[in-house]
């Protein structure tokens, strides 16, 4: 089984919050595709240094568990979100997990 963590930006630009409707639509899409999604609403903060510039970001995490191979879905979703939300990068982390029985 794979665990997918999608890091969703809280802000799409200076003082421009991600509309709640966008987040809800994404959660519905993931639920349709995989049968469910876990939303970690606590904001996480990230700091990245690229060259001489330092970038700060706030994000929430959406997690999906799936037995299906779905790299094509995630690659397409990532590209779409980067374009739609005007983001240089959207982070999606995949891990192999074992569920305790």
N, C-alpha and C positions, 0 to 999 in steps of 0.2 A: 504494500500500500504506500502511496505517496502523500505527503503533506505539502500543501502549497500555501505560502504566506505572501499575500499581496500587500505591499506598503502603499497606502493611499494618502496622497498629500492633503493636508487640511487646508492649505492655501495654494491657490493657483497663480498667485502673483502678490505683489505688495498690497496687503490689506484686502485681498479678494479671496474670500472663503469659497471652498468647494460647496456648491449648492447641495442641500440635504437631498433634493430630488435626484441628483446625479449619483450620490452614494446609495440611495435606496434602489435606483434602477440597476446599479452594478450588483448589489446584493441579490436582487431578484434574478438577474441573469445567471449568476453563479449557482443559485438554488435550482433554476431550471436545468442547467447543464450538469450539475453534480448531485442534486438532491438535497443540498443544504450548505450553509456557510456559517462560520462563527465570526462574530464581529467583536473585536477588542476595542471598545470605545475610548479607553484611556489614551491620551495623546502621548506619543513617543517623540523625542527630539533627536535629530541627527545633525552632525557637523561634518562637512567634507572640505578638505583643503585641496584646491586645484591651482597649481602654480602659486601666484601671490594672492589669489582670492580665496576667501573662506565663505562657504555657503552654509546657511542654517535652514533647517526644515522641520516641520511638525507633520506627523503622520499618524494614522490609525491603521490597524492591521486587520485584514480579512483573511480567514484561514479556511481551507477546503481540504477534506480528505477524500481520496479517490483510489479505486483499484484500477481504473482505466488509464491507459497511456494517453496523455492529452497535451503533449508538447506543442502541437500545432495550434490548439485552442489558445494556450497561454501566450505563444509568440504573437498570434494575431491580436489578442486582447491588449498585450503590452504596446504594440505598435499603434493600435487605435487610441488607447488612452493617452499616450505621449502626444499624438497629433491633436486630439480633441481638447486636451487639457493644457496644451502648449508647455509640455514638460520635456526637458532634455533626457530624462531618464525616469523610468518607473521600475522599482525593484520588485522582483518576484523571486522568492527563494523556494526551492524544492528539496525535500528530504525524504529518504526512504524511512518508513516507520513500521514498527510491528505493534499490532494491537494485542493487548493481554486478553487472553480468553479464559 
